[in-house]
Amino acid sequence: MAIPFNVERFKSELTNGGARPNQFTVDLRFPSYVQSGAKAAAKGSFLINVAELPGQTIGLAPVYYRGRLVKMAGDREFAPFNCTIINDSGFAIRTALEQWMGGIEDLQSKNGRLNPAQYQQDMSVKQLDRNGAILKEYTLRGVFPVEIGPVALDFGSNDQLSTFGVSFQYQSFTFSRNPATQLVDNFLG
C-alpha cells in the first residue's frame, strides 16, 4: 500500500521546526593542573564551531554452531568525540589542551599522571533549539584528549580564521531526556 503524501502531517512531526545542527554548545572542563583551563573553558562554548553528539556501537560476539555463524550481542563501544575549534590569537584553548596532554605524558621526560582521576574529566554536549533551550544533553564521562590536530598555515587562505581539530576518548556517557518529550510522556501516561 502506498503511503499518501501529506505535507501537513510531515510538518506536524517536526516539533518546534526540528533540531538544527548549528544550535549546540560544548562545555569543556580541564584538569586542575591545567593552568589556563578556566580561561579556555569559558571560550570553549563560543569557539568550538564543529562538534557531534556521541556515537555508539554494540560489538559482535560471534559463536559458531555446527558450521553456522550465530551472531550474539557483544560489548558497547564508544566512538571518539571529535570537534573543531576556532583558534583565537592567544591560543587559549590549544594551549590548555597541550597542557592537558602534557600532564598525561610529558614531552621531555615521558612521565605523566598515573591515576585516571587526575587527567580525566566529564564534559557535556548540548543540542539546543533556536531559542537556546536544551533539547538533549550528553555528559561524556572520563574524557581525555588523544589527538590535537595541526593548524594549517597557508599564504592563500585570506579572509579565514585558523581552526584545528581535537579528538577525545571517554569511558561512557549519560544523557538527559528532551524536557518537552518528558512533558508529553507525563501527560499521556
C-alpha positions as CSV (number, residue, x, y, z in Angstrom):
1,M,0.0,0.0,0.0
2,A,1.4,3.4,-1.0
3,I,1.8,6.0,1.8
4,P,-0.1,9.1,0.9
5,F,1.8,12.4,0.5
6,N,0.8,14.7,3.4
7,V,2.8,17.9,3.9
8,E,0.7,18.9,7.0
9,R,1.4,15.6,8.7
10,F,5.1,15.9,7.8
11,K,5.3,19.4,9.3
12,S,3.4,18.3,12.5
13,E,6.1,15.6,13.1
14,L,8.8,18.2,13.1
15,T,8.1,19.5,16.6
16,N,9.4,23.1,17.1
17,G,10.7,23.1,13.5
18,G,13.1,20.2,14.0
19,A,16.6,20.1,15.6
20,R,19.2,22.3,13.9
21,P,22.8,21.2,13.6
22,N,24.1,24.7,14.2
23,Q,22.4,25.1,17.6
24,F,24.7,23.5,20.1
25,T,27.2,24.1,22.9
26,V,30.1,22.1,24.3
27,D,31.2,22.6,27.9
28,L,34.9,21.9,28.1
29,R,36.3,21.0,31.5
30,F,40.0,20.8,32.2
31,P,42.0,19.0,35.0
32,S,43.2,21.2,37.9
33,Y,46.8,21.0,36.8
34,V,46.0,22.9,33.5
35,Q,46.9,26.5,34.4
36,S,44.8,28.2,31.8
37,G,41.9,25.7,32.0
38,A,39.3,28.1,33.4
39,K,40.0,30.7,30.7
40,A,39.9,28.1,27.9
41,A,36.7,26.5,29.2
42,A,35.0,29.9,29.1
43,K,36.0,30.4,25.5
44,G,35.0,26.8,24.5
45,S,31.3,27.3,24.2
46,F,32.0,30.1,21.7
47,L,35.0,28.8,19.8
48,I,34.0,25.2,19.2
49,N,32.4,25.5,15.9
50,V,32.0,21.9,14.8
51,A,31.1,19.0,17.2
52,E,28.9,15.9,17.3
53,L,26.6,14.1,19.5
54,P,28.3,10.9,20.6
55,G,28.1,7.7,18.7
56,Q,28.0,4.2,20.0
57,T,28.2,0.6,18.6
58,I,27.2,-2.7,20.1
59,G,30.1,-5.1,19.2
60,L,29.6,-8.5,17.8
61,A,30.3,-11.7,19.7
62,P,30.3,-14.4,17.0
63,V,29.5,-18.0,18.1
64,Y,29.8,-21.0,15.7
65,Y,27.3,-23.8,16.0
66,R,27.6,-26.8,13.6
67,G,29.3,-24.7,10.9
68,R,26.9,-21.8,11.2
69,L,27.6,-18.3,12.5
70,V,25.3,-17.2,15.3
71,K,25.6,-13.5,16.0
72,M,25.3,-12.5,19.6
73,A,25.5,-9.0,21.1
74,G,28.9,-8.0,22.4
75,D,30.0,-5.1,24.4
76,R,29.1,-1.5,23.8
77,E,31.9,0.7,22.3
78,F,32.0,4.5,22.1
79,A,33.4,6.3,19.1
80,P,35.9,9.1,19.8
81,F,34.4,12.6,20.4
82,N,35.7,14.9,17.7
83,C,35.4,18.7,17.4
84,T,36.8,21.6,15.5
85,I,37.9,24.7,17.4
86,I,38.4,28.2,16.1
87,N,41.9,29.3,17.1
88,D,41.9,32.7,18.9
89,S,45.1,34.8,18.6
90,G,46.0,34.0,22.2
91,F,45.8,30.2,21.5
92,A,43.9,29.8,24.8
93,I,42.1,26.5,24.1
94,R,45.0,25.0,22.2
95,T,47.5,25.9,25.0
96,A,45.2,24.4,27.6
97,L,44.8,21.2,25.6
98,E,48.6,20.9,25.2
99,Q,49.0,21.3,28.9
100,W,46.3,18.7,29.5
101,M,48.1,16.2,27.2
102,G,51.5,17.2,28.8
103,G,50.1,16.1,32.1
104,I,49.2,12.7,30.7
105,E,52.6,12.3,29.1
106,D,55.3,15.0,29.3
107,L,57.1,15.7,26.1
108,Q,60.6,15.7,27.6
109,S,60.5,13.2,30.4
110,K,57.8,10.9,29.1
111,N,56.4,10.9,32.7
112,G,52.8,11.5,33.4
113,R,49.9,11.1,35.8
114,L,49.1,7.5,36.6
115,N,45.7,7.9,38.3
116,P,43.0,8.5,35.7
117,A,41.1,10.7,38.1
118,Q,43.9,13.2,37.7
119,Y,43.6,13.6,34.0
120,Q,40.1,12.5,33.1
121,Q,37.2,15.0,33.2
122,D,33.5,15.0,32.4
123,M,32.3,17.1,29.5
124,S,28.8,17.9,28.2
125,V,27.4,18.5,24.7
126,K,24.0,20.1,24.4
127,Q,21.8,20.3,21.3
128,L,19.8,23.5,21.6
129,D,16.6,24.8,20.0
130,R,16.5,28.1,18.1
131,N,15.7,29.9,21.4
132,G,18.7,28.4,23.3
133,A,16.7,25.8,25.3
134,I,18.3,22.4,25.7
135,L,16.8,19.7,23.6
136,K,19.1,17.0,24.6
137,E,22.3,16.9,26.7
138,Y,25.0,14.2,26.7
139,T,27.5,14.1,29.6
140,L,30.7,12.3,28.5
141,R,32.4,10.6,31.4
142,G,36.1,10.2,31.9
143,V,37.1,12.4,28.9
144,F,40.8,13.0,27.9
145,P,42.3,14.3,24.7
146,V,44.1,11.8,22.4
147,E,44.8,14.0,19.4
148,I,45.3,17.7,18.8
149,G,45.2,18.3,15.1
150,P,47.6,20.5,13.2
151,V,46.9,24.2,12.5
152,A,47.1,24.7,8.7
153,L,49.2,27.7,7.6
154,D,48.7,28.9,4.1
155,F,49.5,32.2,2.3
156,G,46.5,31.8,0.1
157,S,44.0,31.5,3.0
158,N,42.7,35.0,3.1
159,D,39.6,36.0,5.0
160,Q,39.6,32.8,7.1
161,L,40.0,32.0,10.7
162,S,42.5,29.4,11.9
163,T,41.0,26.2,13.1
164,F,42.2,22.8,14.4
165,G,40.6,19.5,15.3
166,V,40.6,17.6,18.6
167,S,39.8,14.0,19.3
168,F,38.8,12.9,22.8
169,Q,38.3,9.4,24.2
170,Y,35.9,8.8,27.0
171,Q,34.6,5.9,29.1
172,S,30.8,6.2,28.7
173,F,28.1,8.8,28.5
174,T,24.8,9.6,30.1
175,F,22.0,11.7,28.5
176,S,19.1,13.7,29.6
177,R,15.7,13.3,28.0
178,N,14.2,16.1,26.0
179,P,12.2,18.1,28.6
180,A,9.4,18.7,26.0
181,T,9.1,14.9,25.3
182,Q,9.0,14.2,29.1
183,L,6.1,16.7,29.5
184,V,4.2,14.9,26.7
185,D,5.0,11.5,28.2
186,N,3.8,12.6,31.6
187,F,0.6,14.0,30.0
188,L,-0.1,10.8,28.0
189,G,0.8,8.3,30.6
